Amino acid sequence: MKIIHIDNVDPDTLARWEELCSETTLAMQNHVMPYITPISHAVEG
């Protein structure tokens, strides 16, 4: 396996990688949202 420093990555490849990471993050947030239960509630006081 070849390891490449991020400064040496092709800009198009890096842009695609960032796009995939954003899509994956959003998909995971949408997937788990129905299962999240708040454990506290902030009140003004």
Distance bins in CASP14 RR format, pairs under 12 A and 6 or more apart:
PFRMAT RR
TARGET T0000
AUTHOR 0000-0000-0000
RMODE 2
METHOD distances of the structure
MODEL  1
2 8 0 0 0 0 0 1 0 0 0 0 0
2 9 0 0 0 0 0 1 0 0 0 0 0
3 9 0 0 0 0 0 1 0 0 0 0 0
4 10 0 0 0 0 1 0 0 0 0 0 0
4 13 0 0 0 0 1 0 0 0 0 0 0
4 14 0 0 0 0 0 1 0 0 0 0 0
4 17 0 0 0 0 0 1 0 0 0 0 0
5 14 0 0 0 0 0 1 0 0 0 0 0
6 13 0 0 0 0 0 1 0 0 0 0 0
6 14 1 0 0 1 0 0 0 0 0 0 0
6 17 0 0 0 0 1 0 0 0 0 0 0
6 18 0 0 0 0 0 1 0 0 0 0 0
7 14 0 0 0 0 1 0 0 0 0 0 0
8 14 0 0 0 0 1 0 0 0 0 0 0
9 15 0 0 0 0 1 0 0 0 0 0 0
9 16 0 0 0 0 0 1 0 0 0 0 0
9 17 1 0 0 1 0 0 0 0 0 0 0
9 18 0 0 0 0 0 1 0 0 0 0 0
10 16 0 0 0 0 1 0 0 0 0 0 0
10 17 0 0 0 0 1 0 0 0 0 0 0
11 17 0 0 0 0 0 1 0 0 0 0 0
11 18 0 0 0 0 0 1 0 0 0 0 0
12 18 0 0 0 0 0 1 0 0 0 0 0
12 19 0 0 0 0 0 1 0 0 0 0 0
13 19 0 0 0 0 0 1 0 0 0 0 0
13 20 0 0 0 0 0 1 0 0 0 0 0
14 20 0 0 0 0 0 1 0 0 0 0 0
14 21 0 0 0 0 0 1 0 0 0 0 0
15 21 0 0 0 0 0 1 0 0 0 0 0
15 22 0 0 0 0 0 1 0 0 0 0 0
16 22 0 0 0 0 0 1 0 0 0 0 0
16 23 0 0 0 0 0 1 0 0 0 0 0
17 23 0 0 0 0 0 1 0 0 0 0 0
17 24 0 0 0 0 0 1 0 0 0 0 0
18 24 0 0 0 0 0 1 0 0 0 0 0
18 25 0 0 0 0 0 1 0 0 0 0 0
19 25 0 0 0 0 0 1 0 0 0 0 0
19 26 0 0 0 0 0 1 0 0 0 0 0
20 26 0 0 0 0 0 1 0 0 0 0 0
20 27 0 0 0 0 0 1 0 0 0 0 0
21 27 0 0 0 0 0 1 0 0 0 0 0
21 28 0 0 0 0 0 1 0 0 0 0 0
22 28 0 0 0 0 0 1 0 0 0 0 0
22 29 0 0 0 0 0 1 0 0 0 0 0
23 29 0 0 0 0 0 1 0 0 0 0 0
23 30 0 0 0 0 0 1 0 0 0 0 0
24 30 0 0 0 0 0 1 0 0 0 0 0
24 31 0 0 0 0 0 1 0 0 0 0 0
25 31 0 0 0 0 0 1 0 0 0 0 0
25 32 0 0 0 0 0 1 0 0 0 0 0
26 32 0 0 0 0 0 1 0 0 0 0 0
26 33 0 0 0 0 0 1 0 0 0 0 0
27 33 0 0 0 0 0 1 0 0 0 0 0
28 35 0 0 0 0 0 1 0 0 0 0 0
28 36 0 0 0 0 0 1 0 0 0 0 0
29 35 0 0 0 0 0 1 0 0 0 0 0
29 36 0 0 0 0 1 0 0 0 0 0 0
30 36 0 0 0 0 0 1 0 0 0 0 0
END
